[in-house]
Amino acid sequence: MPVQSRRLSKLQTERKKRLRFALIICCVLLMLLFLALGLHYIIRHINSKFYFCAQSLAFVPIVNACDGKFDCDAGEDELNCVSSLRINTTHTVRLMGESLILQVFANNETWSTVCADNWRTQYTRLACQQLGYTQSPRSIQVPVRSLHPDLQTAFSVVNSEDQEASANIQNVLRMRDQCVSGSVISLSCSDCGEVVGEDRILGGKDTTIESWPWQVSVQWDTQHSCGGSLISTRWIISAAHCFAGRNKELSQWRVVLGQTYMTSSGAVSVESILLHPAYNSVSRDYDIAMVRLASDVLPGASIHPVCLPPYQLSIMPGEELVVTGWGVQQEKGHLSNVLQKATVPLIDRSVCSNASVYGSGVTPRMLCAGFLKGGVDSCQGDSGGPLVFLSSRWQLVGVVSWGGGCARKNQPGVYTDVRQLLNWIYSIMDKYP
């Protein structure tokens, strides 16, 4: 055999060996990949069905976790659960009206407006901290003469310019009959609710998360369950009915932020879920919950908190509100893959509580928004999501709660009225900063 032929034969043999080796490596990698995927889904399935007792190395059915009984030997199945928190006191700091006038509850007996006399930056930070915010605190002075008469009945003033460090703003204030400076403090504690230039919630339109960066997906076992609203770098507001009746063990709950398209990737773990203690699953009254993330999120273009409304924020019937979410696009339909938004008008309470609409089912903690003729509405999967109102900034005025079907005639959407529950919200944010 010629030398050249032998060389070609050796080269072909080497190529076949390399090809065979490459095929073996690919097969091994594919097998490992399939094994890893299989293991992942097996673990996920086990975690969705069973709770692992770490100390006793035992499994108990997940439905037995957080049922009030110690199924694990060490009782750890009852430690990390959805709970409720009763607030029996008045939160001592609040912002009033569209001007965000700062008031404190003085001497545990009356609300007083805070004067600008001797006011310093450190007091701005302190007051905002009591409102649950630490981002971008700032204040301006507003003339007393421009205030509503109700805000001119009592005043508080910084006692002196040299105050020792204090845990709350009340300790540096004293009651006075008037403001010597003639001005009071207007407080802004966060760069929340910033307006971004721009409806399927039923009858809605595709939108992007950058336009509504506070919208989140609250998920159980990687599946979208409800919407929610980011109100600070750590706290989410959602609906109590999203968690009541479901498994109350926290490990399977996650929150996805900053996504236009529905996904479970990048989910953030949950540290605690607190339901309003007065929530009633029959009447759906007090349908609100607060979700505390396991870690702070970094605000950006697609992740940003919405503002809580001030006390006594007035919204007139017919004014436009916006509801967003990934809910179904028709009754008994499928969830939307892309974030939806719809503009709905506020409905007067007397209309919504009419016998031809919802009658006595509408409580003082609820508001109605939508069209009595139907056609545009929130629906299943939107629950817990935001209903927002644009003043100088976007403010969270409602939480998607319930309704008669979706977009039906004389069955508009009913929302938890956030303005009525601010004391509970602020007290929790203050208690768990």
C-alpha positions as semicolon CSV with decimal commas, in nm:
position;residue;x (nm);y (nm);z (nm)
1;M;0,000;0,000;0,000
2;P;0,137;0,341;-0,092
3;V;0,260;0,564;0,191
4;Q;0,003;0,835;0,108
5;S;-0,285;0,586;0,132
6;R;-0,167;0,464;0,471
7;R;-0,153;0,824;0,597
8;L;-0,508;0,890;0,475
9;S;-0,627;0,573;0,644
10;K;-0,469;0,676;0,974
11;L;-0,623;1,023;0,951
12;Q;-0,968;0,876;0,886
13;T;-0,924;0,640;1,181
14;E;-0,825;0,930;1,407
15;R;-1,122;1,136;1,290
16;K;-1,359;0,845;1,361
17;K;-1,211;0,808;1,711
18;R;-1,249;1,179;1,780
19;L;-1,603;1,176;1,645
20;R;-1,690;0,869;1,856
21;F;-1,539;1,035;2,163
22;A;-1,733;1,356;2,095
23;L;-2,056;1,160;2,056
24;I;-1,992;0,979;2,386
25;I;-1,928;1,312;2,562
26;C;-2,248;1,458;2,413
27;C;-2,449;1,153;2,521
28;V;-2,307;1,174;2,874
29;L;-2,383;1,547;2,894
30;L;-2,737;1,492;2,766
31;M;-2,790;1,214;3,019
32;L;-2,663;1,439;3,299
33;L;-2,889;1,719;3,177
34;F;-3,194;1,493;3,173
35;L;-3,101;1,358;3,517
36;A;-3,063;1,713;3,652
37;L;-3,397;1,819;3,502
38;G;-3,562;1,507;3,633
39;L;-3,416;1,563;3,979
40;H;-3,527;1,927;3,968
41;Y;-3,889;1,834;3,889
42;I;-3,888;1,550;4,141
43;I;-3,766;1,788;4,414
44;R;-4,015;2,052;4,303
45;H;-4,298;1,796;4,310
46;I;-4,192;1,672;4,655
47;N;-4,166;2,028;4,788
48;S;-4,515;2,108;4,659
49;K;-4,662;1,800;4,829
50;F;-4,453;1,759;5,143
51;Y;-4,286;1,968;5,412
52;F;-3,940;1,848;5,517
53;C;-3,875;1,839;5,891
54;A;-3,504;1,922;5,897
55;Q;-3,436;1,825;6,258
56;S;-3,615;1,491;6,255
57;L;-3,537;1,419;5,885
58;A;-3,899;1,339;5,811
59;F;-4,163;1,445;5,559
60;V;-4,518;1,555;5,644
61;P;-4,796;1,644;5,395
62;I;-4,771;2,010;5,299
63;V;-5,141;2,057;5,384
64;N;-5,051;1,976;5,746
65;A;-4,797;2,257;5,766
66;C;-4,925;2,573;5,936
67;D;-5,244;2,402;6,056
68;G;-5,187;2,487;6,421
69;K;-5,056;2,140;6,508
70;F;-4,693;2,034;6,548
71;D;-4,646;1,760;6,289
72;C;-4,266;1,783;6,295
73;D;-4,104;1,663;6,618
74;A;-3,943;2,004;6,669
75;G;-4,253;2,192;6,551
76;E;-4,075;2,377;6,270
77;D;-4,374;2,321;6,038
78;E;-4,557;2,592;6,237
79;L;-4,280;2,853;6,241
80;N;-4,289;3,010;5,892
81;C;-4,655;3,068;5,815
82;V;-4,896;3,323;5,677
83;S;-5,024;3,514;5,980
84;S;-5,225;3,818;6,081
85;L;-5,118;4,115;6,287
86;R;-5,358;4,321;6,494
87;I;-5,271;4,687;6,547
88;N;-5,445;4,834;6,851
89;T;-5,287;5,179;6,845
90;T;-5,299;5,483;6,619
91;H;-4,990;5,522;6,402
92;T;-4,853;5,854;6,519
93;V;-4,738;6,008;6,188
94;R;-4,945;6,079;5,878
95;L;-4,953;6,289;5,561
96;M;-5,269;6,482;5,479
97;G;-5,428;6,571;5,145
98;E;-5,266;6,627;4,808
99;S;-5,016;6,870;4,965
100;L;-4,882;6,588;5,191
101;I;-4,895;6,800;5,506
102;L;-4,716;6,634;5,798
103;Q;-4,920;6,569;6,113
104;V;-4,834;6,389;6,437
105;F;-5,064;6,237;6,697
106;A;-4,976;6,458;6,994
107;N;-5,005;6,338;7,353
108;N;-5,203;6,036;7,229
109;E;-5,513;6,249;7,204
110;T;-5,514;6,484;6,904
111;W;-5,362;6,536;6,559
112;S;-5,144;6,844;6,515
113;T;-4,988;6,998;6,206
114;V;-4,608;7,028;6,220
115;C;-4,469;7,380;6,187
116;A;-4,155;7,464;5,991
117;D;-4,004;7,644;6,291
118;N;-3,655;7,502;6,367
119;W;-3,715;7,215;6,121
120;R;-3,400;7,039;5,999
121;T;-3,311;6,760;5,756
122;Q;-3,264;6,509;6,037
123;Y;-3,630;6,549;6,132
124;T;-3,735;6,484;5,772
125;R;-3,546;6,155;5,779
126;L;-3,687;6,064;6,119
127;A;-4,050;6,126;6,018
128;C;-4,007;5,935;5,692
129;Q;-3,851;5,645;5,880
130;Q;-4,166;5,622;6,090
131;L;-4,367;5,606;5,769
132;G;-4,163;5,306;5,659
133;Y;-3,944;5,485;5,404
134;T;-3,572;5,549;5,391
135;Q;-3,535;5,642;5,023
136;S;-3,508;6,005;4,907
137;P;-3,671;6,184;5,205
138;R;-3,730;6,554;5,150
139;S;-3,953;6,834;5,275
140;I;-4,077;7,176;5,171
141;Q;-4,252;7,457;5,356
142;V;-4,617;7,543;5,288
143;P;-4,786;7,866;5,408
144;V;-5,033;7,813;5,692
145;R;-5,285;8,041;5,521
146;S;-5,310;7,800;5,226
147;L;-5,421;7,508;5,446
148;H;-5,771;7,373;5,492
149;P;-5,917;7,505;5,820
150;D;-5,912;7,152;5,967
151;L;-5,531;7,159;5,949
152;Q;-5,507;7,486;6,139
153;T;-5,668;7,377;6,468
154;A;-5,352;7,248;6,641
155;F;-4,978;7,277;6,579
156;S;-4,653;7,111;6,689
157;V;-4,311;7,277;6,680
158;V;-3,956;7,148;6,721
159;N;-3,873;7,226;7,083
160;S;-3,525;7,367;7,015
161;E;-3,251;7,353;6,756
162;D;-3,036;7,122;6,968
163;Q;-3,210;6,792;7,015
164;E;-3,054;6,463;7,114
165;A;-3,101;6,159;6,892
166;S;-3,457;6,029;6,918
167;A;-3,639;5,719;6,799
168;N;-3,949;5,910;6,690
169;I;-4,044;6,255;6,575
170;Q;-4,294;6,311;6,857
171;N;-4,012;6,331;7,111
172;V;-3,868;6,647;6,950
173;L;-4,202;6,826;6,913
174;R;-4,413;7,032;7,150
175;M;-4,770;7,157;7,113
176;R;-4,813;7,526;7,022
177;D;-5,105;7,755;6,943
178;Q;-4,953;7,889;6,622
179;C;-4,657;7,869;6,383
180;V;-4,427;8,165;6,428
181;S;-4,272;8,104;6,087
182;G;-4,615;8,105;5,922
183;S;-4,533;7,778;5,743
184;V;-4,582;7,405;5,795
185;I;-4,400;7,097;5,666
186;S;-4,496;6,908;5,352
187;L;-4,317;6,573;5,341
188;S;-4,211;6,347;5,055
189;C;-4,041;6,028;5,173
190;S;-3,971;5,845;4,849
191;D;-3,933;5,894;4,476
192;C;-4,232;5,660;4,444
193;G;-4,494;5,666;4,171
194;E;-4,290;5,856;3,916
195;V;-4,480;5,925;3,596
196;V;-4,346;5,752;3,284
197;G;-4,472;5,886;2,950
198;E;-4,708;5,670;2,776
199;D;-5,604;4,867;2,785
200;R;-5,579;4,247;2,858
201;I;-5,734;4,293;3,176
202;L;-6,080;4,259;3,010
203;G;-6,108;4,525;2,742
204;G;-5,755;4,638;2,817
205;K;-5,432;4,679;2,622
206;D;-5,081;4,537;2,629
207;T;-4,840;4,747;2,829
208;T;-4,486;4,730;2,968
209;I;-4,354;4,696;3,321
210;E;-4,154;5,018;3,280
211;S;-4,485;5,209;3,275
212;W;-4,609;5,034;3,591
213;P;-4,286;4,925;3,767
214;W;-4,459;4,855;4,100
215;Q;-4,661;4,567;3,950
216;V;-4,548;4,225;4,076
217;S;-4,653;3,863;4,030
218;V;-4,715;3,674;4,356
219;Q;-4,655;3,305;4,286
220;W;-4,719;2,974;4,461
221;D;-4,495;2,687;4,353
222;T;-4,369;2,896;4,055
223;Q;-4,726;2,954;3,929
224;H;-4,883;3,300;3,911
225;S;-5,148;3,329;4,180
226;C;-5,212;3,700;4,228
227;G;-5,083;4,046;4,153
228;G;-4,934;4,286;4,401
229;S;-4,786;4,634;4,436
230;L;-4,436;4,728;4,551
231;I;-4,468;5,012;4,805
232;S;-4,109;5,017;4,933
233;T;-3,787;4,829;4,870
234;R;-3,909;4,550;5,104
235;W;-4,289;4,552;5,114
236;I;-4,564;4,436;4,875
237;I;-4,937;4,500;4,915
238;S;-5,173;4,232;4,784
239;A;-5,516;4,085;4,872
240;A;-5,582;3,869;5,178
241;H;-5,798;3,626;4,978
242;C;-5,490;3,532;4,773
243;F;-5,349;3,354;5,079
244;A;-5,653;3,258;5,285
245;G;-5,750;2,896;5,216
246;R;-5,425;2,822;5,035
247;N;-5,132;2,653;5,201
248;K;-4,998;2,897;5,459
249;E;-4,639;2,766;5,468
250;L;-4,414;3,041;5,331
251;S;-4,143;2,842;5,152
252;Q;-4,340;2,799;4,827
253;W;-4,439;3,165;4,794
254;R;-4,225;3,385;4,567
255;V;-4,255;3,732;4,413
256;V;-4,144;3,818;4,060
257;L;-4,065;4,185;3,994
258;G;-3,965;4,386;3,689
259;Q;-4,115;4,161;3,419
260;T;-4,353;4,255;3,136
261;Y;-4,400;3,891;3,030
262;M;-4,523;3,628;3,274
263;T;-4,232;3,423;3,407
264;S;-4,115;3,255;3,725
265;S;-3,746;3,332;3,671
266;G;-3,571;3,573;3,906
267;A;-3,831;3,522;4,179
268;V;-3,759;3,669;4,524
269;S;-3,823;3,467;4,841
270;V;-4,081;3,580;5,096
271;E;-3,997;3,643;5,461
272;S;-4,349;3,697;5,594
273;I;-4,709;3,739;5,481
274;L;-4,945;3,935;5,708
275;L;-5,321;3,935;5,654
276;H;-5,542;4,205;5,800
277;P;-5,682;4,052;6,121
278;A;-6,035;4,172;6,037
279;Y;-6,037;4,005;5,693
280;N;-6,367;3,821;5,637
281;S;-6,368;3,561;5,360
282;V;-6,749;3,570;5,338
283;S;-6,807;3,947;5,318
284;R;-6,460;4,004;5,163
285;D;-6,420;4,302;5,395
286;Y;-6,064;4,416;5,485
287;D;-5,927;4,219;5,188
288;I;-5,565;4,326;5,216
289;A;-5,232;4,159;5,292
290;M;-4,873;4,272;5,320
291;V;-4,586;4,061;5,189
292;R;-4,235;4,123;5,322
293;L;-3,957;4,021;5,087
294;A;-3,660;3,826;5,219
295;S;-3,427;4,102;5,096
296;D;-3,443;4,458;4,967
297;V;-3,486;4,508;4,595
298;L;-3,284;4,760;4,397
299;P;-3,513;5,019;4,234
300;G;-3,465;5,089;3,865
301;A;-3,656;5,151;3,543
302;S;-3,859;4,827;3,574
303;I;-3,874;4,797;3,955
304;H;-4,001;5,100;4,144
305;P;-4,250;5,155;4,430
306;V;-4,588;5,319;4,395
307;C;-4,689;5,589;4,642
308;L;-4,935;5,524;4,919
309;P;-5,213;5,783;4,911
310;P;-5,225;6,056;5,174
311;Y;-5,504;6,064;5,429
312;Q;-5,825;6,231;5,308
313;L;-5,726;6,205;4,941
314;S;-6,041;6,302;4,755
315;I;-6,122;6,129;4,425
316;M;-6,440;6,233;4,252
317;P;-6,674;5,981;4,082
318;G;-6,587;5,956;3,714
319;E;-6,217;6,030;3,763
320;E;-5,992;5,789;3,579
321;L;-5,803;5,511;3,757
322;V;-5,574;5,247;3,608
323;V;-5,573;4,874;3,688
324;T;-5,296;4,640;3,570
325;G;-5,223;4,267;3,580
326;W;-5,183;3,936;3,395
327;G;-5,536;3,813;3,464
328;V;-5,755;3,616;3,224
329;Q;-5,882;3,799;2,919
330;Q;-6,226;3,645;2,937
331;E;-6,420;3,461;3,206
332;K;-6,278;3,111;3,260
333;G;-6,003;3,193;3,009
334;H;-5,626;3,171;3,028
335;L;-5,386;3,410;3,197
336;S;-5,229;3,672;2,976
337;N;-4,862;3,625;2,890
338;V;-4,804;4,000;2,874
339;L;-4,889;4,267;3,130
340;Q;-5,224;4,439;3,065
341;K;-5,366;4,776;3,166
342;A;-5,712;4,928;3,160
343;T;-5,844;5,272;3,245
344;V;-6,161;5,263;3,456
345;P;-6,363;5,545;3,615
346;L;-6,440;5,560;3,987
347;I;-6,806;5,476;4,053
348;D;-6,994;5,669;4,318
349;R;-7,053;5,458;4,633
350;S;-7,428;5,527;4,624
351;V;-7,444;5,381;4,272
352;C;-7,235;5,074;4,354
353;S;-7,435;4,999;4,668
354;N;-7,765;5,025;4,481
355;A;-7,977;4,709;4,497
356;S;-7,938;4,662;4,119
357;V;-7,558;4,646;4,156
358;Y;-7,404;4,511;4,481
359;G;-7,635;4,647;4,750
360;S;-7,508;4,608;5,106
361;G;-7,212;4,397;4,984
362;V;-7,006;4,716;4,947
363;T;-6,852;4,810;5,283
364;P;-6,672;5,135;5,381
365;R;-6,341;4,956;5,311
366;M;-6,430;4,906;4,944
367;L;-6,454;5,119;4,631
368;C;-6,594;5,041;4,288
369;A;-6,445;5,124;3,949
370;G;-6,540;5,030;3,597
371;F;-6,835;5,061;3,359
372;L;-7,190;4,964;3,450
373;K;-7,240;4,866;3,086
374;G;-6,952;4,618;3,125
375;G;-6,674;4,551;2,874
376;V;-6,367;4,659;3,075
377;D;-6,275;4,504;3,408
378;S;-6,018;4,322;3,617
379;C;-6,063;3,945;3,634
380;Q;-5,924;3,618;3,776
381;G;-5,547;3,641;3,817
382;D;-5,559;4,018;3,866
383;S;-5,652;3,977;4,234
384;G;-5,423;4,164;4,470
385;G;-5,299;4,389;4,192
386;P;-5,290;4,769;4,189
387;L;-5,560;5,025;4,116
388;V;-5,375;5,356;4,087
389;F;-5,466;5,723;4,064
390;L;-5,249;5,994;3,914
391;S;-5,218;6,310;4,120
392;S;-4,869;6,462;4,111
393;R;-4,751;6,097;4,126
394;W;-4,913;5,757;4,088
395;Q;-5,083;5,657;4,413
396;L;-5,213;5,314;4,516
397;V;-5,580;5,371;4,601
398;G;-5,716;5,020;4,551
399;V;-5,635;4,649;4,560
400;V;-5,817;4,419;4,315
401;S;-6,061;4,225;4,538
402;W;-6,383;4,088;4,386
403;G;-6,669;4,136;4,145
404;G;-6,963;3,956;3,985
405;G;-6,787;3,766;3,706
406;C;-6,575;3,975;3,471
407;A;-6,686;4,282;3,276
408;R;-7,055;4,197;3,318
409;K;-7,331;4,457;3,303
410;N;-7,399;4,617;3,643
411;Q;-7,113;4,414;3,794
412;P;-6,811;4,648;3,808
413;G;-6,484;4,567;3,982
414;V;-6,469;4,604;4,361
415;Y;-6,140;4,705;4,520
416;T;-6,009;4,729;4,874
417;D;-5,988;5,101;4,954
418;V;-5,627;5,153;5,062
419;R;-5,707;5,500;5,199
420;Q;-5,917;5,340;5,475
421;L;-5,640;5,106;5,591
422;L;-5,336;5,333;5,603
423;N;-5,302;5,312;5,981
424;W;-5,256;4,932;5,963
425;I;-5,017;4,956;5,667
426;Y;-4,794;5,224;5,818
427;S;-4,791;5,056;6,159
428;I;-4,659;4,733;6,004
429;M;-4,394;4,914;5,799
430;D;-4,284;5,101;6,112
431;K;-4,280;4,784;6,324
432;Y;-4,073;4,585;6,070
433;P;-3,848;4,842;5,895
